[in-house]
Amino acid sequence: MRSNSDGHEQPVLYSFRRCPYAIRARLAIKVSGVAVDLREVDLHCKPAALIEASAKATVPVLQLPGGVVLDQSLEIMQWALGMNDPDGWMRPGDLEDVRALIDLNDGPFKQALDRYKYAPHDAGPTAQLYRDKAVTLMASPLNERLANGGFLLRDTPSLADMAIVPFVRQFAAVDAAWFDSMPFTPLRTWLQHLTASRLFVSVMARHAPWRPGDPDVKL
């Protein structure tokens, strides 16, 4: 957590529509109902205000009035839900299991996913190796968790579901035909349910990249 200030009167979220970290931050902010201004970032031409707010200049970054800056997606989720958690995503009794699932997602699974997604098109065996690793680490275990329906920890979504679903969505999209052919019916049902929800669809609206002087876009 860092401090900076641009004099803005309410929180500003620097985001990129397809980034899974930014998606989960937007989901938590949206469900909380906290008013936040959204600034879509062109990753090839990052605005100076983003770089000034956070030296790492990777999305998401949330700049609060008075200068506090949150530049980790889980920090942003927890901040928003700490303000208001109407759907009970952060129940105290879930937190240990939530943390374990998110750590697995953000660590080994994300590494395998990136290597699978960005493998050269002619590197079939290499891509398959990382795809299989991602299946072993996350897809198969999640599928087993979801075999009886519901969500990852209970019969309603938790922070784990909402923090992980953008990454599973990305994994499924690398080779949608292959994913649909796999025996992942519970996982596909869960993924479809969450990504087709009004909440998820609302945070995936398209916005032009923000430039200084542009009118505010409300998340």
CORFENQUI-V488299 format. One record per residue. N is the residue number from 0. RES is the residue in one small letter. SS is DSSP state (h for helix, s for strand, l for the rest). BURIAL is + if it has 16 or more other ideal C-beta (glycine too) atoms within 10 Angstrom, else -. D_CENTER is the distance of its C-alpha to the mean C-alpha in Angstrom with 1 decimal. Layout:
N;RES;SS;BURIAL;D_CENTER + N;RES;SS;BURIAL;D_CENTER
This chain:
0;m;l;-;18.9 + 1;r;s;-;21.2 + 2;s;s;-;23.4 + 3;n;l;+;24.2 + 4;s;l;-;25.3 + 5;d;l;-;25.7 + 6;g;l;-;27.4 + 7;h;l;-;24.8 + 8;e;l;-;25.5 + 9;q;l;-;22.1 + 10;p;l;+;18.6 + 11;v;s;+;17.1 + 12;l;s;+;13.5 + 13;y;s;+;13.5 + 14;s;s;+;10.7 + 15;f;l;+;10.5 + 16;r;l;+;10.0 + 17;r;l;-;8.9 + 18;c;l;+;6.8 + 19;p;h;+;3.7 + 20;y;h;+;3.5 + 21;a;h;+;5.1 + 22;i;h;+;3.9 + 23;r;h;+;2.9 + 24;a;h;+;5.9 + 25;r;h;+;7.6 + 26;l;h;+;7.7 + 27;a;h;+;9.3 + 28;i;h;+;11.5 + 29;k;h;+;12.5 + 30;v;h;+;13.5 + 31;s;h;+;15.3 + 32;g;l;-;17.4 + 33;v;l;+;17.6 + 34;a;l;-;18.8 + 35;v;l;+;16.8 + 36;d;s;+;17.8 + 37;l;s;+;15.3 + 38;r;s;+;16.2 + 39;e;s;+;14.9 + 40;v;l;+;15.6 + 41;d;l;-;17.7 + 42;l;l;-;16.7 + 43;h;l;-;20.3 + 44;c;l;-;21.8 + 45;k;l;+;19.8 + 46;p;l;+;21.5 + 47;a;h;-;23.7 + 48;a;h;+;22.2 + 49;l;h;+;18.8 + 50;i;h;-;20.8 + 51;e;h;-;23.1 + 52;a;h;+;20.4 + 53;s;l;+;18.7 + 54;a;l;-;20.7 + 55;k;l;-;17.9 + 56;a;l;+;16.8 + 57;t;l;+;13.3 + 58;v;l;+;10.5 + 59;p;l;+;9.3 + 60;v;s;+;12.6 + 61;l;s;+;14.0 + 62;q;s;+;17.8 + 63;l;l;+;19.8 + 64;p;l;-;23.4 + 65;g;l;-;25.8 + 66;g;l;-;23.8 + 67;v;s;-;21.3 + 68;v;s;+;18.2 + 69;l;s;+;14.9 + 70;d;l;+;13.2 + 71;q;l;+;10.8 + 72;s;h;+;7.3 + 73;l;h;+;8.8 + 74;e;h;-;11.9 + 75;i;h;+;10.7 + 76;m;h;+;9.4 + 77;q;h;+;12.8 + 78;w;h;+;14.7 + 79;a;h;+;13.8 + 80;l;h;+;14.5 + 81;g;h;-;17.5 + 82;m;h;-;18.8 + 83;n;l;-;18.6 + 84;d;l;+;17.1 + 85;p;l;-;19.0 + 86;d;l;-;17.5 + 87;g;l;-;17.9 + 88;w;l;+;14.5 + 89;m;l;+;15.9 + 90;r;l;-;19.3 + 91;p;h;-;21.2 + 92;g;h;-;22.5 + 93;d;h;+;19.1 + 94;l;h;-;17.9 + 95;e;h;-;19.4 + 96;d;h;-;18.1 + 97;v;h;+;14.6 + 98;r;h;-;14.8 + 99;a;h;-;16.4 + 100;l;h;+;13.8 + 101;i;h;+;10.9 + 102;d;h;-;13.4 + 103;l;h;+;14.3 + 104;n;h;+;10.9 + 105;d;h;+;10.2 + 106;g;h;-;13.9 + 107;p;h;-;16.1 + 108;f;h;+;13.9 + 109;k;h;+;11.7 + 110;q;h;-;15.2 + 111;a;h;+;16.7 + 112;l;h;+;14.1 + 113;d;h;-;14.6 + 114;r;h;+;18.3 + 115;y;h;+;18.4 + 116;k;h;+;16.6 + 117;y;l;-;18.7 + 118;a;l;+;21.9 + 119;p;l;-;24.8 + 120;h;l;-;25.9 + 121;d;l;-;29.2 + 122;a;l;-;27.8 + 123;g;h;-;27.7 + 124;p;h;-;28.5 + 125;t;h;-;26.1 + 126;a;h;+;23.1 + 127;q;h;-;24.3 + 128;l;h;-;24.6 + 129;y;h;+;20.9 + 130;r;h;+;20.0 + 131;d;h;-;22.3 + 132;k;h;+;20.9 + 133;a;h;+;17.4 + 134;v;h;+;19.2 + 135;t;h;-;21.1 + 136;l;h;+;18.4 + 137;m;h;+;15.8 + 138;a;h;+;16.7 + 139;s;h;-;20.2 + 140;p;h;+;19.6 + 141;l;h;+;16.9 + 142;n;h;+;19.4 + 143;e;h;-;22.1 + 144;r;h;+;20.3 + 145;l;l;+;19.8 + 146;a;l;-;23.4 + 147;n;l;-;24.8 + 148;g;l;-;22.3 + 149;g;l;-;20.1 + 150;f;l;+;16.8 + 151;l;l;+;16.0 + 152;l;l;+;18.1 + 153;r;l;-;20.1 + 154;d;l;-;20.9 + 155;t;l;-;18.3 + 156;p;l;+;14.5 + 157;s;l;+;13.6 + 158;l;h;+;10.8 + 159;a;h;+;10.7 + 160;d;h;+;10.2 + 161;m;h;+;7.4 + 162;a;h;+;5.5 + 163;i;h;+;6.8 + 164;v;h;+;7.2 + 165;p;h;+;4.9 + 166;f;h;+;6.9 + 167;v;h;+;9.9 + 168;r;h;+;9.9 + 169;q;h;+;10.1 + 170;f;h;+;12.7 + 171;a;h;+;14.7 + 172;a;h;-;15.0 + 173;v;h;+;16.6 + 174;d;l;-;19.8 + 175;a;h;-;19.4 + 176;a;h;-;23.2 + 177;w;h;-;23.0 + 178;f;h;+;20.1 + 179;d;h;-;22.0 + 180;s;h;-;25.1 + 181;m;l;-;23.9 + 182;p;l;-;24.8 + 183;f;l;+;21.3 + 184;t;h;-;22.3 + 185;p;h;+;20.6 + 186;l;h;+;17.2 + 187;r;h;+;17.6 + 188;t;h;-;18.7 + 189;w;h;+;15.7 + 190;l;h;+;13.3 + 191;q;h;-;15.6 + 192;h;h;-;16.0 + 193;l;h;+;12.5 + 194;t;h;+;11.7 + 195;a;l;-;15.2 + 196;s;l;-;15.0 + 197;r;h;-;16.0 + 198;l;h;+;13.0 + 199;f;h;+;10.5 + 200;v;h;-;13.3 + 201;s;h;-;13.9 + 202;v;h;+;10.6 + 203;m;l;-;11.2 + 204;a;l;-;14.6 + 205;r;l;-;16.0 + 206;h;l;-;17.4 + 207;a;l;-;19.8 + 208;p;l;-;19.0 + 209;w;l;+;20.2 + 210;r;l;-;23.6 + 211;p;l;-;25.6 + 212;g;l;-;27.7 + 213;d;l;-;25.4 + 214;p;l;-;25.2 + 215;d;l;-;22.3 + 216;v;s;+;19.6 + 217;k;s;-;18.5 + 218;l;l;+;15.0
